[in-house]
Amino acid sequence: MEGELGSGFSIAKVQEVAREGSPPNNFLFTTSGTSSPLGRRQRTVPLASIAHIRRGVATGCNQFFLLTDEQAAKLPDTTYVPAATRLRDISTDRLDEAAHDAIGARGLRRWLLWLSEEDADDHIVSQLLEQGEVNGVPDAHLCKVRKLWYAVERIAAPDLLFGPMSKGRFRLIVNDVKAVPTNTFYGIRIRRTLESVEPVAMLASWIRGPAGQDALANASRQHGSGTLKIEPRDLADLQIPIHIAQALD
């Protein structure tokens, strides 16, 4: 093909091209309606490729296993850990010490009983367990199937707390205090230890932003009254921009 921009082009030579076989490595498929070259080359990876996603701890009896400040103060400080129990109790998008303390100041439950068999030898813990037995806690379904009815599942505290149900925007909370969530949350834990919190903030910002919220809504199922819910496996499949994944790698 030869010619100039001002006068047009004409065909100088015709060459047949074989259409069989695999396309060359530099051949790119693009979707119609994509206007930006950068947008056409945008690559994504599933969230599960860089993070573990799982439900929080199911206690079997929140009334017994979740503690107020007053209740926790009576126990050895090795027998409980910070907890995240209800989305509506967390007013900010970052659960730091101040936000966690504010939950306690309202008299709400913010600690999770975290007992081992050795802890049962402590006099105060032993009294607590006896009271739980009087109240029938060991007969609750989840407590019954545990080796020790009072020892909840041990999980690593996630980096992010995700609220799986929404009527508008899905909440995502940065878990600065390393609270262990109950099963009202999904936990997102980055697969490797990071030297900086900035990559986690990048991921959180994208999920909270328009692109992330749209992706979540598209992956969700609609329940009554317009409530959207996303399952853990669908959150795991959420496609995130590769530059965010590389920052977390």
C-alpha positions in Angstrom: 0.0 0.0 0.0 1.4 3.4 -0.9 0.2 7.1 -0.9 0.0 10.2 1.1 -2.4 11.4 3.8 -3.5 14.3 1.7 -4.3 12.4 -1.5 -5.2 9.0 -0.2 -3.7 5.5 -0.6 -3.7 2.9 -3.3 -2.9 -0.8 -3.2 0.5 -1.6 -4.7 0.8 -5.2 -3.8 -1.7 -7.9 -2.7 -0.5 -10.7 -0.4 -2.5 -13.7 0.7 -2.4 -14.4 4.5 -3.1 -17.9 5.9 -6.0 -17.8 8.3 -5.5 -21.2 9.9 -3.7 -22.0 13.1 -3.1 -20.0 16.3 -2.8 -16.2 16.1 0.6 -14.6 16.7 1.6 -13.6 20.2 1.2 -9.9 19.5 -2.4 -10.3 18.3 -4.9 -8.7 20.8 -8.6 -9.3 21.0 -10.6 -6.2 21.9 -14.2 -5.7 22.9 -16.4 -3.4 20.8 -17.1 -0.1 22.4 -13.7 0.2 24.1 -12.4 3.6 23.1 -9.1 3.8 25.0 -6.0 1.8 23.9 -5.0 1.6 27.5 -8.5 0.4 28.4 -8.3 -2.4 25.7 -5.1 -3.7 27.3 -6.3 -3.6 30.9 -5.7 -7.0 32.5 -7.3 -8.3 35.7 -6.8 -11.2 38.1 -9.2 -12.8 40.5 -9.1 -11.5 44.1 -8.4 -15.0 45.3 -5.0 -15.0 43.5 -3.6 -12.5 46.0 -5.9 -13.0 49.1 -7.6 -15.6 51.2 -11.4 -14.9 51.5 -13.5 -16.7 54.1 -16.4 -16.2 56.5 -15.7 -15.1 60.0 -16.0 -17.3 63.1 -19.4 -18.8 63.9 -19.4 -19.0 67.7 -22.6 -21.0 68.2 -23.7 -18.6 71.0 -22.7 -15.0 70.7 -24.2 -14.2 74.0 -21.5 -16.4 75.7 -18.5 -16.0 73.4 -18.7 -12.3 72.7 -17.7 -10.1 75.7 -18.2 -6.5 76.8 -15.3 -4.5 78.3 -16.8 -5.3 81.8 -16.8 -9.0 81.2 -13.4 -9.1 79.6 -11.8 -7.2 82.5 -12.5 -10.1 84.8 -10.6 -12.6 82.7 -6.8 -13.1 82.0 -5.9 -11.0 79.0 -4.7 -14.0 77.1 -8.2 -15.5 76.9 -9.8 -13.1 74.6 -9.0 -11.1 71.4 -10.4 -8.1 69.6 -13.6 -8.9 67.7 -15.6 -7.4 64.9 -19.2 -8.4 65.4 -21.7 -6.1 63.6 -21.2 -3.8 60.7 -23.5 -1.2 62.1 -21.3 -0.9 65.2 -18.4 0.3 63.1 -19.0 3.9 62.0 -15.8 4.4 60.0 -14.0 2.6 57.1 -11.0 1.9 59.4 -11.2 -0.2 62.5 -8.4 1.3 64.5 -7.9 1.4 68.3 -10.0 4.6 68.6 -12.9 3.1 66.6 -12.7 -0.2 68.6 -12.6 1.7 71.9 -15.7 3.6 70.8 -17.6 0.3 70.5 -16.6 -0.6 74.0 -17.5 2.8 75.4 -21.1 2.2 74.2 -21.2 -1.0 76.3 -21.2 -3.2 73.2 -19.5 -6.6 72.8 -16.1 -6.2 71.2 -14.0 -9.1 72.4 -14.1 -12.8 71.4 -13.5 -15.5 74.0 -10.4 -17.3 72.8 -9.9 -20.3 75.0 -7.6 -23.4 74.9 -7.8 -26.5 77.1 -5.0 -25.0 79.3 -7.1 -21.9 80.0 -9.8 -24.0 81.6 -7.5 -24.5 84.6 -7.7 -20.9 85.5 -10.1 -20.4 88.4 -12.0 -17.4 86.8 -12.3 -19.2 83.4 -13.5 -22.3 85.1 -16.3 -20.4 86.8 -17.2 -18.9 83.4 -17.4 -22.3 81.8 -19.5 -23.7 84.6 -22.0 -20.8 84.2 -22.0 -21.6 80.4 -22.9 -25.2 81.2 -25.7 -24.2 83.5 -27.1 -22.0 80.7 -26.9 -24.9 78.2 -24.2 -23.4 75.9 -22.5 -26.8 75.3 -25.8 -28.1 73.8 -25.8 -25.5 71.0 -25.2 -27.2 67.7 -21.8 -25.7 66.8 -20.6 -26.2 70.4 -21.6 -29.8 70.4 -19.5 -30.7 67.3 -16.3 -29.1 68.7 -13.7 -31.2 70.4 -13.8 -28.6 73.2 -17.2 -26.9 73.3 -15.7 -23.7 74.5 -12.8 -23.4 72.0 -13.9 -21.5 68.9 -12.2 -22.0 65.6 -8.9 -20.3 65.4 -8.4 -18.1 62.3 -5.9 -15.5 61.4 -7.1 -11.9 61.7 -7.8 -10.6 58.1 -6.5 -7.3 56.7 -9.9 -6.2 55.5 -13.5 -6.8 56.8 -16.2 -7.1 54.1 -19.9 -6.7 54.7 -21.5 -9.2 52.2 -25.0 -7.7 52.2 -26.0 -4.3 51.0 -28.9 -2.1 49.8 -26.5 0.4 48.3 -22.8 0.3 48.7 -20.9 -2.7 50.0 -18.8 -1.8 53.1 -15.2 -2.6 53.3 -13.3 -1.9 56.5 -9.5 -1.8 57.0 -8.8 -4.0 60.1 -6.0 -2.1 61.8 -6.7 -3.7 65.2 -6.5 -7.2 63.8 -10.0 -8.0 65.1 -11.3 -11.5 64.5 -14.6 -11.2 62.7 -17.8 -13.2 63.4 -19.6 -14.7 60.5 -21.5 -11.5 59.8 -18.3 -10.5 57.9 -16.1 -12.0 55.3 -12.4 -11.6 56.0 -9.9 -10.7 53.2 -6.3 -11.6 54.2 -3.5 -10.8 51.8 -1.5 -14.0 51.1 1.9 -12.5 52.0 3.3 -10.2 54.7 3.6 -6.6 53.4 6.2 -4.1 54.4 3.7 -1.3 53.9 0.0 -0.8 54.4 -0.3 1.2 51.2 -1.0 -1.7 48.8 -3.9 -2.8 51.1 -5.2 0.8 51.0 -5.0 0.7 47.2 -7.1 -2.5 47.1 -9.6 -1.0 49.6 -9.9 2.2 47.6 -10.6 0.3 44.3 -13.2 -1.9 45.9 -15.0 1.1 47.4 -14.8 3.0 44.2 -17.2 2.9 41.2 -15.5 0.1 39.3 -15.2 -2.1 42.4 -18.8 -1.5 43.5 -20.1 -2.2 40.0 -18.2 -5.4 39.9 -19.6 -6.4 43.3 -23.1 -5.6 42.2 -22.8 -7.7 39.1 -21.5 -10.7 41.1 -24.3 -10.4 43.7 -27.7 -12.0 44.0 -30.7 -10.0 44.8 -32.8 -10.8 47.8 -35.9 -9.3 49.2 -36.4 -5.5 49.5 -33.6 -4.9 47.0 -30.9 -6.3 49.2 -27.8 -7.6 47.4 -25.7 -10.4 48.8 -22.4 -11.8 47.5 -21.2 -15.3 48.3 -17.5 -16.0 49.3 -16.8 -17.8 46.1 -18.1 -14.9 44.0 -16.0 -12.4 46.0 -13.0 -14.7 45.4 -13.7 -14.5 41.7 -13.9 -10.7 41.7 -11.6 -9.4 39.0 -9.2 -6.7 40.2 -6.8 -4.6 38.1 -3.5 -6.3 37.7 -1.5 -3.3 38.9 -3.1 -3.6 42.3 -2.3 -7.3 42.4 1.3 -6.6 41.5 1.5 -4.0 44.3 0.3 -6.8 46.7 2.6 -9.4 45.3 
